[in-house]
Amino acid sequence: MFAANIGVSLGLLVLSGAVVVTAQQLPRTLPGIAMGPGVLPLWAGLLMSLLAVSLLIQNIFFRSPSLKRRVFEPKELAAVGKMFFAISAYAAGIEYLGFGMATCIIVVYLSRYLGQYAWWRCLLFGLIMAGVSVGVFRYFLDLPLPTGWFGL
């Protein structure tokens, strides 16, 4: 467990460093707007760096005697794999199915998988979430969304 925590904290530290370096290349302000596109990633990267250093210090200096347990149980790895597959399929499906339909499908899948609700509730929740998401992004914020093959 100790080596895994050290590895995770070092990985997060490298990732946060990359975020900070990339954010430094973005403009901090835009004409007429107080905050530019580089402000939020910069602060998120700095916060992630702080948390990674905190985790590293905690595991080096304040580690407790660990119990003999596997770092990851096979059941946990299977759950993470299903979530990763669902999000990857959503990202790939947005172009072909459209934002609305892909959002509806992933919400139905995740609410069924995580919440164990009845299928009709999952479908209703998926339709509501997809409709609200499309309405907010397309009509309220006036952002173009992928429509996919079906034009939805």
C-alpha positions as a LaTeX table, in Angstrom:
\begin{tabular}{lrrr}
\hline
Residue & $x$ (\AA) & $y$ (\AA) & $z$ (\AA) \\
\hline
Met1 & 0.00 & 0.00 & 0.00 \\
Phe2 & 2.88 & 2.33 & 0.84 \\
Ala3 & 4.52 & 1.97 & $-2.59$ \\
Ala4 & 1.19 & 2.48 & $-4.34$ \\
Asn5 & 0.52 & 5.71 & $-2.44$ \\
Ile6 & 4.00 & 7.02 & $-3.19$ \\
Gly7 & 3.53 & 6.15 & $-6.88$ \\
Val8 & 0.13 & 7.85 & $-7.03$ \\
Ser9 & 1.41 & 10.99 & $-5.32$ \\
Leu10 & 4.43 & 11.21 & $-7.65$ \\
Gly11 & 2.19 & 10.65 & $-10.68$ \\
Leu12 & $-0.17$ & 13.40 & $-9.52$ \\
Leu13 & 2.78 & 15.71 & $-8.92$ \\
Val14 & 4.03 & 15.18 & $-12.50$ \\
Leu15 & 0.52 & 15.61 & $-13.91$ \\
Ser16 & $-0.06$ & 18.79 & $-11.92$ \\
Gly17 & 3.29 & 20.14 & $-13.10$ \\
Ala18 & 2.24 & 19.54 & $-16.70$ \\
Val19 & $-1.07$ & 21.32 & $-16.06$ \\
Val20 & 0.71 & 24.33 & $-14.53$ \\
Val21 & 3.22 & 24.55 & $-17.39$ \\
Thr22 & 0.45 & 24.33 & $-19.99$ \\
Ala23 & $-1.67$ & 26.88 & $-18.14$ \\
Gln24 & 1.25 & 29.32 & $-18.10$ \\
Gln25 & 1.16 & 29.35 & $-21.91$ \\
Leu26 & $-2.51$ & 30.43 & $-22.00$ \\
Pro27 & $-3.50$ & 34.09 & $-21.65$ \\
Arg28 & $-4.57$ & 35.14 & $-18.16$ \\
Thr29 & $-6.95$ & 37.83 & $-19.38$ \\
Leu30 & $-8.93$ & 38.55 & $-22.50$ \\
Pro31 & $-10.07$ & 41.98 & $-23.70$ \\
Gly32 & $-13.22$ & 42.87 & $-21.82$ \\
Ile33 & $-13.06$ & 39.81 & $-19.55$ \\
Ala34 & $-11.27$ & 39.72 & $-16.21$ \\
Met35 & $-10.34$ & 36.02 & $-16.39$ \\
Gly36 & $-8.85$ & 34.32 & $-19.41$ \\
Pro37 & $-8.63$ & 30.62 & $-20.26$ \\
Gly38 & $-5.38$ & 30.15 & $-18.33$ \\
Val39 & $-6.62$ & 31.12 & $-14.86$ \\
Leu40 & $-8.68$ & 28.08 & $-13.88$ \\
Pro41 & $-6.20$ & 25.43 & $-15.10$ \\
Leu42 & $-3.38$ & 27.26 & $-13.31$ \\
Trp43 & $-5.15$ & 27.27 & $-9.96$ \\
Ala44 & $-6.39$ & 23.70 & $-10.42$ \\
Gly45 & $-2.82$ & 22.57 & $-11.19$ \\
Leu46 & $-1.44$ & 24.42 & $-8.17$ \\
Leu47 & $-4.09$ & 22.88 & $-5.92$ \\
Met48 & $-3.36$ & 19.43 & $-7.33$ \\
Ser49 & 0.36 & 20.00 & $-6.69$ \\
Leu50 & $-0.35$ & 20.96 & $-3.10$ \\
Leu51 & $-2.49$ & 17.88 & $-2.55$ \\
Ala52 & 0.10 & 15.60 & $-4.19$ \\
Val53 & 2.88 & 16.98 & $-1.97$ \\
Ser54 & 0.61 & 16.57 & 1.05 \\
Leu55 & $-0.04$ & 12.93 & 0.15 \\
Leu56 & 3.66 & 12.34 & $-0.40$ \\
Ile57 & 4.63 & 13.85 & 2.97 \\
Gln58 & 1.87 & 11.95 & 4.74 \\
Asn59 & 3.03 & 8.63 & 3.32 \\
Ile60 & 6.72 & 9.20 & 3.98 \\
Phe61 & 6.60 & 10.63 & 7.48 \\
Phe62 & 3.30 & 9.54 & 8.99 \\
Arg63 & 2.72 & 6.08 & 7.64 \\
Ser64 & 0.92 & 3.63 & 9.83 \\
Pro65 & 1.59 & $-0.08$ & 9.93 \\
Ser66 & $-0.38$ & $-1.44$ & 7.03 \\
Leu67 & $-2.51$ & $-4.52$ & 7.07 \\
Lys68 & $-1.70$ & $-7.33$ & 4.70 \\
Arg69 & $-4.28$ & $-6.63$ & 2.03 \\
Arg70 & $-4.21$ & $-6.48$ & $-1.73$ \\
Val71 & $-3.92$ & $-3.00$ & $-3.10$ \\
Phe72 & $-6.81$ & $-3.59$ & $-5.50$ \\
Glu73 & $-9.41$ & $-6.31$ & $-5.23$ \\
Pro74 & $-10.48$ & $-7.93$ & $-8.52$ \\
Lys75 & $-14.06$ & $-6.75$ & $-7.95$ \\
Glu76 & $-12.86$ & $-3.15$ & $-7.58$ \\
Leu77 & $-10.75$ & $-3.40$ & $-10.74$ \\
Ala78 & $-13.74$ & $-4.75$ & $-12.67$ \\
Ala79 & $-15.88$ & $-1.81$ & $-11.50$ \\
Val80 & $-13.20$ & 0.69 & $-12.53$ \\
Gly81 & $-12.88$ & $-1.06$ & $-15.89$ \\
Lys82 & $-16.63$ & $-0.82$ & $-16.50$ \\
Met83 & $-16.64$ & 2.89 & $-15.66$ \\
Phe84 & $-13.61$ & 3.51 & $-17.90$ \\
Phe85 & $-15.28$ & 1.62 & $-20.74$ \\
Ala86 & $-18.52$ & 3.58 & $-20.28$ \\
Ile87 & $-16.78$ & 6.96 & $-20.35$ \\
Ser88 & $-14.62$ & 5.94 & $-23.33$ \\
Ala89 & $-17.68$ & 4.75 & $-25.23$ \\
Tyr90 & $-19.45$ & 8.02 & $-24.38$ \\
Ala91 & $-16.53$ & 10.08 & $-25.66$ \\
Ala92 & $-16.36$ & 8.06 & $-28.87$ \\
Gly93 & $-20.13$ & 7.94 & $-29.28$ \\
Ile94 & $-20.71$ & 11.68 & $-29.08$ \\
Glu95 & $-19.52$ & 12.17 & $-32.66$ \\
Tyr96 & $-21.61$ & 9.36 & $-34.13$ \\
Leu97 & $-24.73$ & 9.38 & $-31.96$ \\
Gly98 & $-24.81$ & 13.07 & $-31.09$ \\
Phe99 & $-24.46$ & 14.74 & $-27.73$ \\
Gly100 & $-28.07$ & 14.25 & $-26.65$ \\
Met101 & $-28.37$ & 10.55 & $-27.47$ \\
Ala102 & $-24.91$ & 9.68 & $-26.10$ \\
Thr103 & $-25.70$ & 11.57 & $-22.88$ \\
Cys104 & $-29.00$ & 9.75 & $-22.51$ \\
Ile105 & $-27.32$ & 6.35 & $-23.01$ \\
Ile106 & $-24.53$ & 6.97 & $-20.50$ \\
Val107 & $-26.92$ & 8.38 & $-17.89$ \\
Val108 & $-29.17$ & 5.33 & $-18.28$ \\
Tyr109 & $-26.18$ & 2.98 & $-17.99$ \\
Leu110 & $-24.62$ & 4.74 & $-15.00$ \\
Ser111 & $-27.87$ & 5.17 & $-13.10$ \\
Arg112 & $-28.69$ & 1.49 & $-13.65$ \\
Tyr113 & $-25.17$ & 0.31 & $-12.82$ \\
Leu114 & $-24.51$ & 2.62 & $-9.86$ \\
Gly115 & $-28.00$ & 3.17 & $-8.54$ \\
Gln116 & $-29.66$ & $-0.20$ & $-9.24$ \\
Tyr117 & $-32.91$ & 1.60 & $-10.15$ \\
Ala118 & $-35.70$ & 0.20 & $-12.28$ \\
Trp119 & $-35.16$ & 0.45 & $-16.04$ \\
Trp120 & $-38.03$ & 2.85 & $-16.58$ \\
Arg121 & $-36.63$ & 5.24 & $-13.96$ \\
Cys122 & $-33.18$ & 5.07 & $-15.52$ \\
Leu123 & $-34.63$ & 5.78 & $-18.96$ \\
Leu124 & $-36.73$ & 8.67 & $-17.65$ \\
Phe125 & $-33.73$ & 10.14 & $-15.82$ \\
Gly126 & $-31.57$ & 9.74 & $-18.94$ \\
Leu127 & $-34.13$ & 11.51 & $-21.13$ \\
Ile128 & $-34.51$ & 14.35 & $-18.63$ \\
Met129 & $-30.75$ & 14.80 & $-18.22$ \\
Ala130 & $-30.14$ & 14.70 & $-21.97$ \\
Gly131 & $-32.94$ & 17.18 & $-22.63$ \\
Val132 & $-31.76$ & 19.59 & $-19.95$ \\
Ser133 & $-28.10$ & 19.29 & $-21.06$ \\
Val134 & $-28.92$ & 19.91 & $-24.72$ \\
Gly135 & $-31.25$ & 22.75 & $-23.80$ \\
Val136 & $-28.68$ & 24.48 & $-21.62$ \\
Phe137 & $-25.73$ & 24.10 & $-23.98$ \\
Arg138 & $-27.47$ & 24.55 & $-27.32$ \\
Tyr139 & $-30.15$ & 27.12 & $-26.57$ \\
Phe140 & $-29.17$ & 28.94 & $-23.39$ \\
Leu141 & $-25.40$ & 29.12 & $-23.92$ \\
Asp142 & $-25.68$ & 29.01 & $-27.73$ \\
Leu143 & $-22.88$ & 26.44 & $-28.08$ \\
Pro144 & $-22.72$ & 24.09 & $-31.06$ \\
Leu145 & $-23.06$ & 20.42 & $-30.10$ \\
Pro146 & $-22.34$ & 17.34 & $-32.19$ \\
Thr147 & $-25.59$ & 16.11 & $-33.73$ \\
Gly148 & $-24.41$ & 12.70 & $-34.95$ \\
Trp149 & $-26.01$ & 10.59 & $-37.64$ \\
Phe150 & $-29.53$ & 11.16 & $-36.38$ \\
Gly151 & $-29.33$ & 14.95 & $-36.23$ \\
Leu152 & $-30.32$ & 15.08 & $-32.55$ \\
\hline
\end{tabular}
